[in-house]
Structure formats: C-alpha cells, structure tokens
C-alpha cells in the first residue's frame, strides 16, 4: 500500500512539472548586452518577406507579429542573440497553426 501511494505521488508531481518544462524551453536566457538590435530584427523580418506589425519582448525572446508574403498573419518567436526562429505560428481562418 505504501509503495502504491509513493508511485501515485511521483506520477502526480511528474504530471504537474512536465508542462512547465515544455514551456521553459521557449524562454530565452540571454543577457541583454548580447542581444541583436531591434533594427536587426526588423531587417531579418523584411529579408524573409514579413511586414512587421508589432515587435515585442516576451519571456526574454523577441516576438514579431507580422504579415507574410502571402498576406497571412504570423507570430514569430526569435532567440535574441542569434535571431534563430524558435517558433512560427500562422493564423488561418481564426485558428493558429504551428509550423
């Protein structure tokens, strides 16, 4: 009985912690002294054919709200030092889709 309670306790903790671990991967932990400039972010977006509507910082990452070359609204999360794309969401018919 004691073993069953221990296993159930472990499963409860693992279930509660796992979603937080997934979210933590999206956070950017780079000192601001090492960040690319906002102008560099806008230039990178334009080079990719995106028309920037909004540029903000979220969870330590750059987040771009833009329109792509096909006229679709997109949300792009960038690593601030390398400008690597961490996620790109495309809005389609009122629903978001991760690519």
N, C-alpha and C positions, 0 to 999 in steps of 0.2 A: 504494500500500500504506500509506504513512504517513497519507494522508487517511482511509482506512478505519479505521485504528487510532484516529485522533483522533475520528471520528464515533462509534465504538463506546464510547470513553472518555466522551464527552459524554453519550451515552444511559445509560450505567451510572450516572453521577453524577446525572443528572436523575431516573432511576428511584428512586434511593436518597433523594433530597432531597424529592421530591414528597409522599410520605406524611407526612413531618414537617411540611410546610407546611399540610397539611389539618388535622393535629392542633393546630397552633399557633393556628388560627382559633378554637378552642374555649377557649383560655386567656383569662383576664380580667386586664388590666393596669391596675388602678385603685388608687391609693393608699388604704390602709385608712381614712384620715381622711375620704374621700369616700363611704364605704360606707353603705348603709341599715342600720339596726339589725336584729338577729335578730328582734326583736319585729315589725318592719315586714314581714319576710319571712314570718313565721308568719301575720300578718294578711292579707297578699296571698294566701297559700295558702288560708286559710279563706274569703276572698272568692270564690275560684274553686271552692269546694266540695271542697277537698282536706283530708283528715285527715292531718296531718303525723305520720310515724312517726320520722323522723330528719332533722336539718338539719346539714349539714357544709360545710366549705370544701374544694374540690378544684380544683387548677390556678388558684387565685385567683378562682374563681367560687363562688357559693352552689350547693349541690346539695341538693335536697329529695327524700327518699324518703317517699312518701305513698300514700294510697288515695283514688281519685277518687269522685265521687258514685255511680258505677255499681259500686263495690266492687272495681275493678281496681287493682292495684299499679302505681304510676307512679314514674318518676325524672325530675325536672325540674332543668335547669341554668339558673341566673339570672345575669345581669350584675349585680354587686353595687351599682352606683351607681343604676341606673335600674330594676332588678328586671325588665328585659326578659327574656322566655323565650328562651333560646338553643337549647335542645333539650328535647324531651319524649318519653320512652320509655314505652310501655305494655307491661306483661307480659301475654301471652296464651298460656295453655296451656304454660307453661315456656319460651316463646320471647319475646324482646324485639322490639318493632316501633317504629321511629322514625316520628313523625308530624310 
